[in-house]
Amino acid sequence: MRRREIVLIGIIKILFLLGVCTAIGLAFILENIAVSNVIVIYILGVIAVAMWTEGRKFSLVYSILAVVMFNFFFVEPRYSLLFEPSYITTFIVIFLVALLISTITTRLKEKTYQNRLIEEKARHEAMRANFLRSISHDLRTPL
């Protein structure tokens, strides 16, 4: 897949997950569930973005957008981007979670890819050995 396609798919996934997390948060508000639980939904979104996209950039972008969405939809006064200094902690926490989770998932994906290459190489080596054994057997056995 080309780099441009990967970026476009990553952006679509980010926007989709932001929409889902915001919708869940708004449902929480309608059900009178505490706003502090909404941030947990956005953190779960960070984990989902890290798992479903390539690299750390998407998770970090998602974390910034998640804080903006949380501030816009769930912080008083609602539907404004007035920034309250106490929410810098929220931003730092989500950003660190995004950094840590994306680092872990990136390493896990790389390790999985390396393991797949090793397994494929071992399978090819086994096929080669079987082929050589078969030829050696045929050469030693008279017709």
LOMAR-727086 format. One line per field, with one value per residue (C-alpha): residue in one letter; x, y, z. Coordinates in Angstrom, 1 decimal, always signed. Layout:
<pts>
res	A/...
X	X/...
Y	Y/...
Z	Z/...
</pts>
This chain:
<pts>
res	M/R/R/R/E/I/V/L/I/G/I/I/K/I/L/F/L/L/G/V/C/T/A/I/G/L/A/F/I/L/E/N/I/A/V/S/N/V/I/V/I/Y/I/L/G/V/I/A/V/A/M/W/T/E/G/R/K/F/S/L/V/Y/S/I/L/A/V/V/M/F/N/F/F/F/V/E/P/R/Y/S/L/L/F/E/P/S/Y/I/T/T/F/I/V/I/F/L/V/A/L/L/I/S/T/I/T/T/R/L/K/E/K/T/Y/Q/N/R/L/I/E/E/K/A/R/H/E/A/M/R/A/N/F/L/R/S/I/S/H/D/L/R/T/P/L
X	+0.0/+1.3/+2.2/-0.6/-3.2/-1.9/-2.2/-5.7/-6.9/-5.3/-7.1/-10.4/-9.9/-9.1/-12.2/-14.3/-13.0/-13.4/-17.0/-17.7/-16.0/-17.8/-21.2/-20.6/-19.6/-22.8/-24.8/-23.1/-24.1/-27.7/-27.7/-26.2/-23.0/-20.1/-18.0/-14.9/-15.9/-16.0/-12.2/-11.8/-13.7/-11.3/-8.3/-9.8/-10.0/-6.2/-5.6/-7.8/-6.0/-2.7/-3.8/-5.5/-3.1/+0.5/+3.0/+2.9/+1.8/-1.8/-2.1/-0.5/-2.8/-5.8/-4.7/-4.6/-8.0/-9.5/-8.6/-10.1/-13.3/-13.5/-13.0/-15.6/-18.3/-17.9/-16.2/-18.3/-19.2/-20.0/-19.7/-16.9/-13.1/-12.4/-9.4/-9.3/-5.7/-6.7/-7.3/-3.6/-3.3/-6.0/-4.0/-0.7/-2.3/-3.9/-0.7/+1.4/-1.0/-1.0/+2.8/+3.2/+0.5/+1.6/+5.2/+4.1/+1.9/+4.5/+7.1/+4.6/+3.7/+7.4/+8.1/+5.1/+6.4/+9.9/+8.4/+6.4/+9.6/+11.4/+8.6/+8.5/+12.3/+12.1/+9.3/+11.3/+14.4/+12.3/+10.9/+14.5/+15.7/+12.8/+13.5/+17.2/+16.4/+14.0/+16.5/+19.2/+16.9/+16.0/+19.7/+20.6/+17.7/+18.1/+15.2
Y	+0.0/+3.4/+5.9/+8.3/+5.5/+4.5/+8.1/+8.5/+5.3/+6.3/+9.7/+8.0/+5.6/+8.5/+10.4/+7.3/+6.5/+10.2/+10.1/+6.8/+8.0/+11.3/+9.6/+7.2/+10.2/+12.0/+8.9/+8.9/+12.5/+11.7/+8.8/+11.1/+9.1/+11.2/+13.2/+11.7/+8.4/+10.0/+10.5/+6.8/+6.2/+8.6/+6.7/+3.5/+5.2/+5.9/+2.2/+1.4/+3.9/+2.5/-1.0/-0.2/+2.2/+2.2/+4.1/+6.5/+9.6/+8.6/+7.9/+11.3/+13.1/+11.3/+12.2/+15.9/+15.8/+13.8/+16.5/+19.2/+17.1/+16.4/+20.1/+21.1/+18.7/+17.9/+20.8/+23.7/+25.9/+23.3/+23.7/+26.2/+25.9/+27.9/+26.3/+25.7/+25.3/+22.4/+20.3/+20.4/+17.3/+15.6/+16.4/+15.2/+11.9/+11.1/+12.1/+9.9/+7.0/+7.5/+7.5/+4.4/+2.3/+3.2/+2.4/-1.0/-1.9/-0.8/-3.0/-5.9/-5.5/-5.4/-8.6/-10.3/-9.4/-10.7/-14.0/-14.4/-14.0/-16.5/-19.0/-18.6/-19.0/-22.2/-23.5/-22.9/-24.5/-27.6/-27.8/-27.5/-30.2/-32.5/-31.9/-32.7/-35.8/-36.9/-36.4/-38.1/-41.1/-41.2/-41.1/-43.9/-46.2/-47.9/-48.0
Z	+0.0/-0.8/+2.0/+0.9/+1.2/+4.6/+5.9/+4.4/+6.0/+9.3/+9.2/+8.5/+11.4/+13.7/+12.7/+13.0/+16.5/+17.6/+16.5/+18.3/+21.5/+21.4/+20.8/+23.7/+25.9/+24.9/+25.7/+29.2/+29.7/+28.8/+31.3/+34.0/+34.1/+35.5/+33.0/+34.4/+32.8/+29.4/+29.4/+29.9/+26.7/+24.9/+26.4/+25.1/+21.7/+22.0/+22.5/+19.5/+17.3/+18.3/+17.5/+14.2/+12.6/+11.6/+13.7/+16.6/+14.7/+14.4/+18.2/+19.1/+16.7/+18.1/+21.6/+20.7/+19.0/+21.8/+24.3/+22.0/+21.6/+25.3/+26.0/+23.4/+24.3/+28.0/+29.8/+31.1/+29.3/+26.7/+23.0/+23.3/+23.2/+26.3/+27.7/+31.4/+32.7/+35.0/+31.9/+30.9/+33.2/+31.0/+27.9/+29.4/+30.6/+27.2/+25.3/+27.5/+27.2/+23.4/+23.4/+25.5/+23.9/+20.4/+21.3/+22.7/+19.7/+17.2/+18.8/+19.0/+15.3/+14.4/+16.5/+14.9/+11.5/+12.3/+13.7/+10.6/+8.5/+10.6/+10.3/+6.5/+6.3/+8.4/+6.2/+3.1/+4.6/+5.5/+1.9/+0.6/+2.9/+1.9/-1.8/-1.4/+0.6/-2.1/-4.9/-2.9/-2.3/-6.0/-7.1/-4.7/-5.6/-9.0/-11.4
</pts>
